[in-house]
Amino acid sequence: MTRSIISDDVGSVDVSQGAGAIDVASTSNLGGAIQIHSLDPAHKRGGTVSQTFGSNSAMRTYVRLDSGDLNKSGTRFYVAYARTNMNLWKGGGYDYSDQVNAKIVQPLARGSSIKAFFDWSSTQQFDYQDMTMNYLHTVGPNLANYYPDYTAAYQAAQGIYRPALQKTNDPYDAAYYAGTANRVDYLGGLTLDENFTDRLNWKTTLYGHADTGYSTWTTPYMPSPNGAPLSQRIQTPEIARGGFQTALTYKIARHTINAGVWYEYGNFNESRYFTEAPVLGQGTLGNPTTGFPTSKVFAQPWQEAFSTNTFVFHLQDTYRITKTLTVNAGFKSMIVNAGNSVPTQSLAINGTQIAQGRLEASNAFLPQVSANWRFLPHHELFFDVSHNMRSFPEDGYGTNVSATPWTSSQSAFQSTKNTLRPETDWVYEGGYRYTTPFLSALASLYRINFSNRLQLINSQSGINPITAVENVGGVTTNGAEASVTIRPVDGLSIYNSFSYAHSTYDQDVTTASGVQATRGKLVPNYPQFMYKGNITYRIGGFEVHVDGTYLSSRQLTYTNDLHVPGYFLANFGARYNFGNISVLKGLTASLNIYNLANKTYVSTTNELGNNFVNTGYNYFLMGAPRQFFGTVSAHF
């Protein structure tokens, strides 16, 4: 999302929990959806400026200029720019991005409009080193890659390690010179929202997206031809996709009928290269985010080209039976045909033929039914039931970041091609909502029955893994959520929410290594308990808040013999609105403190897949320590 729109230009967010929205243009969600809507240009000429400073040399500049209405019809546009630069909180390197948004709105008769949106973003970032429990217990949470110390990386590839890394069970893989990513995105869309009458609306969006860039990893597993014990592995993913979404909405009596089509054609190309690293004393690899020397490429293990056709049709009717009872019913039909070719591959480097071929995920009838009943003032009951399907993820050979059938060998792909099925689920949710100016409360129960759950299995280290996609069968999730917001006095708001989710596998899994005891085991990477709380107080132009989040422990393996502990994270924020000062309007200064108690915690798991059992190669990422950020913003 961050590369598709500047956060300051988000106008609204639609969140559909449980069954999700039937008309969302997605083939990857199995329940629940988030739709982001961009801000419309202001009717009055002006703009917004914002400047942020913070920990780790963080700087962020944002500027938006609004044209205001240019004529009587209300034609207007804005152009926005954001620049963000921040060093990593541990080790060398940084995250840097430039981004531009532009939007133009042309109002038409009968409340209709044409809107065009454009986004360009350029991102360069260094990766944090993946952690294991052994690394955490021997070196500590601040373990980082060597960058910019090329000598240390070079010597580590020769088996000469820094003292701290010698304590680990795998000093060879505990750190590398660097891992980086460089991405440039172009995204554009044109939307016609036409009201033919007060009953009939036609909305159509045409869009296109292009992504280019590369990622690097300095690997000691591939020496350079010049005698250097390491090289730089390059991957060059490129995306070009475009399509349209069109729908008619017709209101008749108490019915609102909506029908639409979404079509997309996409190309995804990816290549892997190895470039020569300099011999020690004859230079360094420098900053990999500024480019790589194509003249130094000495091997190309593979090149893959994917193409995808996506077609989705939906039909739904929202029937307002009474003033207090509304029912929505509908279905969608989905067909996603995807496949790849491998123009280039090296059997000597890869050790096997790379998977290639086509797969289709299709279902003609994916129904959804929901209802909302306001049975008393301030009180309502709701429920929804839906059947969903997810298309097969696409990614290159051995990339071990998603459960894609194309990550494996040709023989493994062929053996599962005719029996592999896309993931599906049934989602059931029901609940109660109470809303008054003093109190808002929500309670809900849900059950999800997943089928053909696909999981990425690692059987060695994440550095040189043997990966496979396994159909682990069914998963059953039972859960509950409750939240309450109290507003006891003017300016004071107290929010608390609790959630519980118990997700377990329905059966054991049989692999080439034998039967894995997964039945009844918790699904890895997901906490069972979560809590969120927030206290906000506002008086005049001053506002202060404290919020907290608790996540319970998360499993790292499918057999639940290793987990990361739970944690509680607190944040603090305060801001003051000085009002209008000269040409500046709504001049505001704010201070935010992230991780107030400076808690050491695990933020991300499963970025390199999970193992069935504790092999020692169960990777995760650490969360950032306490950080401070201050922002000054104003309109003009």
C-alpha positions as CSV (number, residue, x, y, z in Angstrom):
1,M,0.0,0.0,0.0
2,T,2.8,2.5,0.9
3,R,4.2,2.4,-2.7
4,S,0.7,3.0,-4.3
5,I,-0.3,6.1,-2.4
6,I,1.2,8.6,0.0
7,S,-0.4,8.1,3.4
8,D,-1.3,11.8,3.7
9,D,-3.4,11.5,0.5
10,V,-5.6,8.7,1.8
11,G,-9.2,10.1,1.9
12,S,-11.0,7.1,3.4
13,V,-10.6,3.4,4.2
14,D,-13.3,0.8,4.0
15,V,-12.7,-2.2,6.2
16,S,-14.8,-5.3,5.7
17,Q,-14.1,-7.9,8.4
18,G,-15.3,-11.5,8.4
19,A,-16.8,-12.3,4.9
20,G,-15.3,-9.2,3.3
21,A,-16.9,-7.3,0.4
22,I,-18.0,-9.2,-2.6
23,D,-17.0,-6.6,-5.2
24,V,-13.4,-6.1,-4.0
25,A,-11.0,-6.5,-6.9
26,S,-8.9,-9.2,-5.3
27,T,-8.2,-12.9,-5.8
28,S,-6.0,-13.4,-2.7
29,N,-8.3,-12.7,0.2
30,L,-10.1,-15.5,2.0
31,G,-12.3,-13.2,4.1
32,G,-12.0,-9.5,5.1
33,A,-10.8,-6.7,2.9
34,I,-9.4,-3.2,3.1
35,Q,-10.1,-0.7,0.4
36,I,-8.1,2.5,0.2
37,H,-9.7,5.6,-1.4
38,S,-7.6,8.6,-2.4
39,L,-8.4,12.1,-1.2
40,D,-10.2,14.4,-3.6
41,P,-8.7,17.8,-4.4
42,A,-9.9,20.7,-2.3
43,H,-12.4,23.2,-3.8
44,K,-10.2,26.1,-2.5
45,R,-6.7,26.8,-3.7
46,G,-4.1,26.1,-1.1
47,G,-1.9,23.3,0.2
48,T,-0.4,21.3,3.0
49,V,3.2,21.1,4.3
50,S,4.6,18.7,6.9
51,Q,8.1,18.1,8.2
52,T,9.1,15.2,10.5
53,F,12.4,14.6,12.3
54,G,13.2,11.6,14.5
55,S,15.4,8.8,15.8
56,N,17.9,7.1,13.5
57,S,18.3,10.4,11.5
58,A,14.7,10.1,10.3
59,M,13.5,12.9,8.0
60,R,10.2,13.1,6.1
61,T,9.0,16.0,4.0
62,Y,5.5,16.2,2.6
63,V,4.0,18.9,0.3
64,R,0.6,19.0,-1.4
65,L,-0.6,21.8,-3.6
66,D,-4.4,22.1,-4.4
67,S,-5.5,24.1,-7.5
68,G,-8.9,24.8,-6.1
69,D,-11.9,25.1,-8.6
70,L,-10.5,26.2,-11.9
71,N,-13.9,26.9,-13.5
72,K,-17.7,26.9,-12.8
73,S,-17.9,23.2,-13.3
74,G,-15.5,22.5,-10.5
75,T,-12.5,21.1,-12.3
76,R,-9.7,20.8,-9.8
77,F,-6.5,18.9,-9.1
78,Y,-3.6,18.4,-6.6
79,V,0.0,17.4,-6.8
80,A,1.7,15.9,-3.8
81,Y,5.3,14.9,-3.0
82,A,6.8,13.0,-0.1
83,R,10.5,12.2,0.7
84,T,11.4,9.8,3.5
85,N,14.9,9.0,4.7
86,M,15.7,6.9,7.8
87,N,18.7,4.9,8.9
88,L,18.3,1.3,10.0
89,W,17.9,1.1,13.8
90,K,20.7,-1.5,13.9
91,G,23.7,-1.9,11.6
92,G,24.5,0.1,8.5
93,G,22.2,1.1,5.7
94,Y,18.9,3.1,5.4
95,D,15.4,3.2,4.0
96,Y,14.8,5.9,1.4
97,S,11.9,6.8,-0.8
98,D,10.6,9.5,-3.1
99,Q,6.9,9.5,-4.0
100,V,4.6,11.7,-6.2
101,N,0.8,11.6,-6.3
102,A,-1.5,13.6,-8.6
103,K,-5.2,13.6,-8.9
104,I,-7.7,15.5,-11.1
105,V,-11.5,15.6,-10.8
106,Q,-13.9,16.8,-13.4
107,P,-17.5,17.0,-12.1
108,L,-20.3,16.1,-14.6
109,A,-24.0,16.5,-14.7
110,R,-26.3,14.8,-12.2
111,G,-23.5,14.4,-9.6
112,S,-21.3,12.3,-12.0
113,S,-17.6,12.7,-12.3
114,I,-14.4,11.7,-14.0
115,K,-11.4,11.2,-11.8
116,A,-7.8,10.4,-12.7
117,F,-5.1,9.4,-10.2
118,F,-1.3,8.9,-10.7
119,D,1.3,7.6,-8.4
120,W,5.1,7.3,-8.8
121,S,7.4,6.0,-6.2
122,S,11.1,5.1,-5.9
123,T,12.3,3.1,-2.9
124,Q,15.8,2.0,-1.9
125,Q,16.2,0.0,1.3
126,F,18.6,-2.2,3.2
127,D,17.3,-5.4,4.8
128,Y,17.6,-6.3,8.4
129,Q,19.4,-9.6,9.1
130,D,17.1,-12.5,9.8
131,M,17.3,-13.9,13.4
132,T,17.0,-17.3,14.9
133,M,16.6,-18.3,18.5
134,N,20.3,-19.2,18.6
135,Y,21.4,-15.8,17.2
136,L,19.1,-14.0,19.7
137,H,20.5,-15.9,22.7
138,T,24.2,-15.8,21.7
139,V,24.6,-12.4,20.0
140,G,21.5,-10.6,21.0
141,P,18.8,-8.6,19.2
142,N,21.2,-6.1,17.7
143,L,22.8,-8.7,15.3
144,A,23.2,-6.9,12.0
145,N,24.9,-7.4,8.6
146,Y,28.4,-6.1,8.0
147,Y,27.7,-3.2,5.7
148,P,29.7,-1.0,5.0
149,D,32.6,-3.2,6.4
150,Y,33.5,-5.2,3.3
151,T,36.6,-6.7,4.9
152,A,34.5,-8.4,7.7
153,A,32.1,-9.9,5.1
154,Y,35.0,-11.0,2.9
155,Q,36.8,-12.7,5.9
156,A,33.6,-14.3,7.1
157,A,33.2,-16.0,3.7
158,Q,36.7,-17.4,4.3
159,G,35.7,-18.7,7.7
160,I,37.3,-15.9,9.7
161,Y,34.5,-14.5,12.0
162,R,34.1,-11.6,14.5
163,P,34.3,-12.9,18.1
164,A,30.6,-12.3,18.8
165,L,29.5,-14.5,15.8
166,Q,31.8,-17.3,16.9
167,K,29.3,-18.0,19.7
168,T,26.5,-18.9,17.3
169,N,25.7,-22.3,15.9
170,D,26.1,-21.0,12.3
171,P,28.6,-18.0,12.1
172,Y,28.8,-18.5,8.3
173,D,25.1,-17.4,7.9
174,A,24.8,-15.1,10.9
175,A,25.6,-12.0,8.9
176,Y,26.4,-11.0,5.3
177,Y,27.7,-7.8,3.6
178,A,24.2,-6.6,2.8
179,G,20.8,-7.4,1.4
180,T,19.0,-4.6,-0.4
181,A,16.0,-3.8,-2.6
182,N,15.4,-1.1,-5.2
183,R,11.9,-0.5,-6.6
184,V,10.3,2.0,-9.0
185,D,6.5,1.9,-9.4
186,Y,4.1,3.6,-11.7
187,L,0.4,3.4,-11.0
188,G,-2.4,5.2,-12.8
189,G,-6.2,5.0,-12.9
190,L,-9.1,6.7,-14.6
191,T,-12.6,6.4,-13.1
192,L,-15.9,7.4,-14.7
193,D,-18.8,7.5,-12.1
194,E,-21.9,8.2,-14.2
195,N,-25.4,8.7,-12.7
196,F,-27.7,8.1,-15.7
197,T,-30.7,8.7,-13.4
198,D,-31.3,8.9,-9.7
199,R,-31.7,5.1,-9.8
200,L,-29.0,3.9,-12.2
201,N,-25.3,4.3,-11.8
202,W,-22.4,3.1,-13.9
203,K,-18.9,3.1,-12.5
204,T,-15.8,2.0,-14.5
205,T,-12.2,2.2,-13.6
206,L,-9.3,1.6,-16.0
207,Y,-5.9,1.1,-14.5
208,G,-2.3,0.1,-15.1
209,H,0.7,-0.7,-12.9
210,A,4.4,-1.1,-13.8
211,D,7.1,-2.1,-11.4
212,T,10.8,-2.4,-12.1
213,G,13.9,-2.8,-9.9
214,Y,16.2,-5.3,-8.4
215,S,17.2,-6.9,-5.1
216,T,20.7,-7.9,-4.0
217,W,22.2,-10.3,-1.5
218,T,25.9,-10.8,-1.0
219,T,26.3,-14.5,-0.8
220,P,29.3,-16.6,0.4
221,Y,27.7,-19.6,-1.4
222,M,28.9,-18.5,-4.8
223,P,32.5,-17.5,-5.2
224,S,33.5,-15.0,-7.9
225,P,35.7,-16.1,-10.9
226,N,38.4,-13.7,-9.8
227,G,39.0,-15.7,-6.6
228,A,36.9,-13.6,-4.2
229,P,35.1,-16.0,-1.8
230,L,31.7,-14.3,-2.3
231,S,29.6,-12.7,-5.0
232,Q,26.5,-10.5,-5.3
233,R,23.3,-12.3,-6.2
234,I,20.8,-10.1,-8.1
235,Q,17.1,-10.6,-8.8
236,T,15.2,-8.4,-11.2
237,P,11.4,-8.7,-10.7
238,E,9.4,-6.7,-13.2
239,I,5.6,-6.3,-13.2
240,A,3.4,-4.9,-16.0
241,R,-0.4,-5.3,-15.4
242,G,-3.5,-3.5,-16.5
243,G,-7.2,-4.0,-16.4
244,F,-10.6,-2.6,-15.7
245,Q,-13.4,-2.9,-13.2
246,T,-16.9,-1.9,-14.2
247,A,-20.3,-2.2,-12.4
248,L,-23.9,-1.1,-12.7
249,T,-26.0,-0.3,-9.6
250,Y,-29.8,-0.1,-10.0
251,K,-32.2,1.0,-7.2
252,I,-35.8,-0.3,-7.4
253,A,-38.3,-0.3,-4.6
254,R,-36.3,-1.6,-1.6
255,H,-33.7,-3.3,-3.6
256,T,-30.2,-2.0,-4.6
257,I,-28.9,-4.4,-7.3
258,N,-25.2,-4.3,-8.2
259,A,-23.5,-6.3,-10.9
260,G,-20.0,-6.0,-12.3
261,V,-16.9,-7.4,-14.0
262,W,-13.2,-7.2,-13.2
263,Y,-10.6,-8.2,-15.7
264,E,-6.8,-8.0,-15.5
265,Y,-3.9,-9.2,-17.6
266,G,-0.5,-9.2,-16.0
267,N,3.1,-10.1,-16.9
268,F,5.7,-10.9,-14.2
269,N,9.3,-11.5,-15.3
270,E,12.1,-12.3,-13.0
271,S,15.8,-13.2,-13.5
272,R,18.6,-14.2,-11.2
273,Y,22.2,-13.2,-11.8
274,F,25.5,-13.3,-10.0
275,T,28.0,-10.4,-10.2
276,E,31.7,-10.6,-9.4
277,A,32.8,-9.2,-6.0
278,P,36.3,-7.5,-5.8
279,V,39.2,-9.2,-4.3
280,L,40.1,-7.8,-0.9
281,G,42.2,-4.7,-1.3
282,Q,41.0,-4.0,-4.8
283,G,37.8,-2.2,-3.9
284,T,34.4,-3.0,-2.3
285,L,30.9,-3.7,-3.3
286,G,29.9,-0.2,-2.1
287,N,26.3,0.7,-1.8
288,P,24.2,-1.9,-3.6
289,T,21.1,0.3,-3.8
290,T,22.8,2.7,-6.3
291,G,23.1,0.0,-9.0
292,F,25.1,-3.1,-9.8
293,P,27.8,-3.5,-12.5
294,T,26.2,-5.4,-15.4
295,S,29.7,-5.9,-16.9
296,K,30.6,-8.0,-13.8
297,V,27.7,-10.6,-14.3
298,F,29.3,-14.0,-14.6
299,A,26.3,-16.3,-14.2
300,Q,22.5,-16.4,-14.9
301,P,20.9,-19.4,-13.1
302,W,17.5,-18.7,-14.4
303,Q,15.0,-16.3,-16.0
304,E,11.2,-16.8,-15.7
305,A,8.3,-15.2,-17.4
306,F,4.8,-15.4,-15.9
307,S,1.5,-14.3,-17.5
308,T,-1.9,-14.2,-15.8
309,N,-5.5,-13.7,-16.9
310,T,-8.0,-12.8,-14.2
311,F,-11.7,-12.6,-14.7
312,V,-14.2,-12.1,-11.9
313,F,-18.0,-11.5,-12.2
314,H,-20.2,-10.5,-9.2
315,L,-23.9,-10.0,-8.6
316,Q,-25.5,-8.8,-5.4
317,D,-28.7,-7.4,-4.1
318,T,-29.1,-5.3,-1.0
319,Y,-32.7,-5.7,0.2
320,R,-34.1,-3.3,2.8
321,I,-36.9,-5.4,4.1
322,T,-37.9,-2.8,6.7
323,K,-36.4,0.4,8.0
324,T,-34.4,-1.7,10.5
325,L,-33.7,-4.9,8.7
326,T,-31.3,-5.1,5.6
327,V,-30.2,-8.3,3.9
328,N,-27.4,-8.5,1.3
329,A,-27.0,-11.6,-0.9
330,G,-24.9,-12.3,-3.9
331,F,-22.1,-14.3,-5.4
332,K,-19.0,-14.0,-7.5
333,S,-17.5,-16.2,-10.2
334,M,-13.7,-16.3,-10.5
335,I,-11.2,-17.7,-13.0
336,V,-7.5,-17.1,-12.8
337,N,-5.2,-18.7,-15.4
338,A,-1.5,-18.4,-14.6
339,G,1.6,-19.9,-15.9
340,N,5.3,-19.5,-16.7
341,S,8.0,-20.2,-19.2
342,V,11.7,-20.5,-18.4
343,P,13.7,-19.1,-21.3
344,T,17.0,-19.4,-19.4
345,Q,18.1,-21.9,-16.8
346,S,21.4,-23.5,-15.7
347,L,21.2,-27.1,-14.6
348,A,24.7,-26.9,-13.3
349,I,23.9,-24.1,-10.8
350,N,20.3,-25.0,-10.0
351,G,20.8,-28.8,-9.7
352,T,17.4,-29.4,-11.3
353,Q,15.0,-28.4,-14.0
354,I,12.9,-25.4,-12.9
355,A,9.1,-25.7,-12.6
356,Q,7.2,-24.4,-15.5
357,G,3.6,-24.8,-16.7
358,R,0.1,-23.4,-16.2
359,L,-2.4,-23.7,-13.4
360,E,-6.0,-22.5,-13.2
361,A,-8.0,-21.5,-10.1
362,S,-11.7,-21.3,-10.9
363,N,-15.1,-21.4,-9.2
364,A,-18.4,-20.4,-10.8
365,F,-20.3,-19.8,-7.6
366,L,-18.8,-18.2,-4.5
367,P,-21.9,-17.1,-2.5
368,Q,-22.2,-14.5,0.3
369,V,-25.1,-13.6,2.5
370,S,-25.2,-11.0,5.3
371,A,-27.8,-9.2,7.3
372,N,-28.1,-6.2,9.7
373,W,-31.0,-5.8,12.1
374,R,-31.5,-2.7,14.2
375,F,-34.0,-4.3,16.6
376,L,-34.0,-1.4,19.1
377,P,-32.6,2.2,19.0
378,H,-28.8,1.9,19.4
379,H,-28.9,-1.9,19.2
380,E,-28.2,-4.0,16.2
381,L,-27.4,-7.6,15.3
382,F,-25.5,-8.7,12.2
383,F,-24.2,-11.9,10.5
384,D,-22.5,-12.9,7.3
385,V,-21.6,-16.1,5.6
386,S,-19.3,-16.3,2.6
387,H,-17.4,-18.8,0.4
388,N,-14.0,-17.6,-0.9
389,M,-11.2,-18.8,-3.1
390,R,-7.6,-17.7,-3.4
391,S,-5.6,-18.0,-6.7
392,F,-2.2,-19.6,-6.8
393,P,0.6,-17.2,-5.7
394,E,3.3,-16.5,-8.3
395,D,7.0,-16.3,-7.7
396,G,10.3,-17.4,-9.1
397,Y,12.3,-20.6,-8.4
398,G,13.7,-21.0,-4.9
399,T,12.5,-17.6,-3.7
400,N,10.9,-19.1,-0.6
401,V,8.7,-16.2,0.4
402,S,5.3,-17.4,-0.7
403,A,3.4,-20.7,-1.0
404,T,3.8,-20.7,-4.8
405,P,3.8,-24.0,-6.8
406,W,6.4,-22.6,-9.1
407,T,9.1,-22.4,-6.4
408,S,10.0,-26.0,-6.8
409,S,11.5,-28.3,-9.4
410,Q,9.8,-29.4,-12.7
411,S,9.4,-32.9,-11.4
412,A,7.8,-31.7,-8.1
413,F,5.5,-29.4,-10.1
414,Q,4.4,-32.1,-12.5
415,S,3.7,-34.6,-9.6
416,T,1.3,-32.2,-7.9
417,K,-0.1,-30.3,-10.9
418,N,-3.1,-32.4,-11.5
419,T,-4.0,-32.7,-7.8
420,L,-3.2,-29.3,-6.5
421,R,-6.3,-27.3,-5.6
422,P,-6.6,-23.5,-4.8
423,E,-7.3,-22.6,-1.2
424,T,-10.9,-22.0,-0.3
425,D,-12.8,-21.3,2.9
426,W,-16.2,-20.8,4.4
427,V,-16.5,-17.9,6.8
428,Y,-19.3,-17.6,9.4
429,E,-19.7,-14.5,11.6
430,G,-22.3,-13.1,13.8
431,G,-22.4,-10.3,16.4
432,Y,-24.0,-7.5,18.3
433,R,-23.3,-3.7,18.1
434,Y,-24.4,-1.0,20.5
435,T,-23.8,2.7,19.7
436,T,-24.6,5.9,21.7
437,P,-22.6,9.2,22.2
438,F,-21.4,7.8,25.5
439,L,-20.7,4.2,24.6
440,S,-19.9,2.1,21.5
441,A,-19.5,-1.6,21.9
442,L,-19.1,-4.7,19.7
443,A,-19.1,-8.4,20.3
444,S,-18.8,-11.1,17.6
445,L,-18.1,-14.8,17.1
446,Y,-16.7,-16.4,14.0
447,R,-15.7,-19.7,12.5
448,I,-13.6,-20.3,9.4
449,N,-13.2,-23.6,7.7
450,F,-10.2,-23.6,5.3
451,S,-9.7,-26.3,2.6
452,N,-6.6,-27.1,0.6
453,R,-4.4,-24.9,2.8
454,L,-1.1,-24.3,0.9
455,Q,2.0,-23.9,3.0
456,L,5.6,-23.2,2.1
457,I,7.8,-25.8,3.8
458,N,11.6,-25.4,4.4
459,S,13.6,-28.5,5.1
460,Q,17.0,-26.8,5.4
461,S,18.3,-23.3,6.2
462,G,16.6,-20.3,4.7
463,I,19.9,-19.4,3.0
464,N,20.2,-22.6,0.8
465,P,16.8,-24.2,1.4
466,I,15.0,-27.2,0.0
467,T,11.5,-25.7,-0.4
468,A,8.2,-27.3,-1.3
469,V,4.6,-26.3,-1.3
470,E,2.5,-28.8,0.6
471,N,-1.3,-29.1,0.7
472,V,-1.7,-29.4,4.5
473,G,-5.4,-30.0,4.1
474,G,-8.0,-28.3,6.3
475,V,-7.6,-25.6,8.9
476,T,-10.4,-24.7,11.4
477,T,-10.5,-21.3,13.1
478,N,-12.8,-20.4,15.9
479,G,-12.6,-16.9,17.3
480,A,-14.3,-14.1,19.2
481,E,-13.8,-10.3,19.3
482,A,-15.1,-7.7,21.7
483,S,-14.4,-3.9,21.8
484,V,-15.8,-1.0,23.8
485,T,-15.2,2.8,23.5
486,I,-16.3,5.0,26.4
487,R,-16.6,8.8,26.1
488,P,-17.3,9.7,29.8
489,V,-16.6,13.5,29.4
490,D,-16.1,15.8,26.6
491,G,-12.7,15.3,25.0
492,L,-12.0,11.9,26.7
493,S,-12.1,8.6,24.8
494,I,-11.2,5.2,26.2
495,Y,-11.0,2.3,23.8
496,N,-10.3,-1.4,24.5
497,S,-10.6,-4.4,22.2
498,F,-9.9,-8.1,22.7
499,S,-9.7,-10.9,20.3
500,Y,-9.2,-14.7,20.5
501,A,-8.5,-17.0,17.5
502,H,-7.9,-20.7,17.8
503,S,-6.6,-22.0,14.4
504,T,-5.6,-25.7,14.2
505,Y,-4.8,-28.2,11.4
506,D,-7.5,-30.8,10.8
507,Q,-5.2,-33.7,9.9
508,D,-1.6,-34.9,9.8
509,V,0.4,-34.2,6.7
510,T,2.3,-36.9,4.7
511,T,5.5,-35.7,3.1
512,A,8.5,-37.3,1.5
513,S,10.0,-37.5,5.0
514,G,7.0,-39.3,6.4
515,V,3.9,-38.4,8.4
516,Q,4.1,-35.1,10.2
517,A,2.0,-34.8,13.4
518,T,0.2,-31.6,12.6
519,R,-3.4,-32.6,13.5
520,G,-4.7,-30.3,16.3
521,K,-1.5,-28.2,16.2
522,L,-1.8,-24.4,16.1
523,V,-1.1,-22.6,12.8
524,P,2.3,-21.0,12.9
525,N,2.8,-17.2,13.0
526,Y,-0.6,-16.2,14.4
527,P,-1.2,-15.2,18.0
528,Q,-4.2,-16.7,19.8
529,F,-4.8,-13.6,21.9
530,M,-4.6,-9.9,21.0
531,Y,-5.4,-6.8,22.9
532,K,-5.5,-3.2,21.8
533,G,-6.2,-0.2,24.0
534,N,-6.1,3.6,23.6
535,I,-6.8,6.6,25.9
536,T,-7.1,10.0,24.2
537,Y,-7.8,13.3,25.8
538,R,-8.4,16.5,24.0
539,I,-8.8,20.0,25.5
540,G,-8.8,23.0,23.3
541,G,-5.9,22.7,20.8
542,F,-4.1,20.1,22.9
543,E,-4.4,16.3,22.5
544,V,-2.6,13.5,24.2
545,H,-2.9,9.8,23.8
546,V,-1.4,6.5,25.1
547,D,-2.0,3.2,23.3
548,G,-1.0,-0.3,23.8
549,T,-1.0,-3.6,21.9
550,Y,-0.5,-7.1,23.3
551,L,0.2,-10.2,21.1
552,S,0.4,-13.6,22.7
553,S,3.1,-16.2,21.7
554,R,3.4,-17.3,18.0
555,Q,4.4,-20.8,16.9
556,L,7.4,-21.1,14.5
557,T,6.9,-24.7,13.4
558,Y,4.0,-26.8,12.2
559,T,4.4,-29.2,15.1
560,N,4.5,-26.4,17.7
561,D,7.9,-27.4,19.2
562,L,9.2,-23.8,19.0
563,H,7.6,-20.4,19.5
564,V,8.4,-16.7,20.1
565,P,7.1,-15.2,23.3
566,G,4.3,-12.7,23.4
567,Y,4.8,-9.0,24.1
568,F,3.1,-5.8,25.1
569,L,4.0,-2.6,23.2
570,A,3.0,0.9,24.4
571,N,3.2,4.2,22.5
572,F,2.7,7.8,23.4
573,G,1.7,10.8,21.4
574,A,0.9,14.5,22.0
575,R,0.1,17.4,19.7
576,Y,-0.9,21.0,19.9
577,N,-2.8,23.0,17.3
578,F,-1.7,26.7,17.4
579,G,-4.5,27.7,15.1
580,N,-3.9,30.2,12.3
581,I,-0.6,32.1,12.2
582,S,-0.2,34.5,9.3
583,V,-0.7,32.6,6.1
584,L,-0.4,29.2,7.9
585,K,-3.7,27.6,9.0
586,G,-4.0,24.9,11.6
587,L,-0.3,25.0,12.5
588,T,0.3,21.8,14.5
589,A,3.3,20.4,16.3
590,S,3.3,16.8,17.5
591,L,5.6,14.3,19.3
592,N,5.3,10.6,19.2
593,I,7.2,7.9,21.1
594,Y,7.2,4.4,19.7
595,N,7.8,1.5,22.0
596,L,7.6,3.6,25.1
597,A,9.1,0.9,27.5
598,N,11.9,0.0,25.1
599,K,10.6,-3.5,24.8
600,T,12.7,-6.2,23.0
601,Y,10.3,-8.2,20.9
602,V,9.9,-10.3,17.8
603,S,7.9,-8.3,15.2
604,T,7.8,-10.6,12.1
605,T,7.8,-14.3,11.7
606,N,7.6,-16.6,8.6
607,E,9.4,-14.2,6.2
608,L,11.4,-17.3,5.0
609,G,8.7,-20.0,5.5
610,N,8.3,-22.5,8.4
611,N,9.7,-25.9,9.1
612,F,7.7,-28.8,10.4
613,V,10.0,-29.2,13.4
614,N,12.7,-27.1,15.2
615,T,15.7,-27.4,12.9
616,G,17.5,-24.3,14.2
617,Y,16.6,-22.5,11.0
618,N,13.4,-20.9,12.1
619,Y,13.7,-17.2,11.1
620,F,12.1,-14.0,12.4
621,L,12.8,-10.3,12.6
622,M,13.2,-8.1,15.7
623,G,11.1,-5.1,16.4
624,A,12.6,-1.6,16.7
625,P,13.5,-0.2,20.1
626,R,12.2,3.1,21.6
627,Q,12.1,5.8,19.0
628,F,11.1,9.5,19.0
629,F,9.5,11.4,16.2
630,G,8.4,15.1,16.0
631,T,6.3,16.7,13.2
632,V,5.3,20.2,12.3
633,S,2.5,20.6,9.8
634,A,0.2,23.4,8.5
635,H,-2.2,24.3,5.7
636,F,-2.1,27.4,3.6
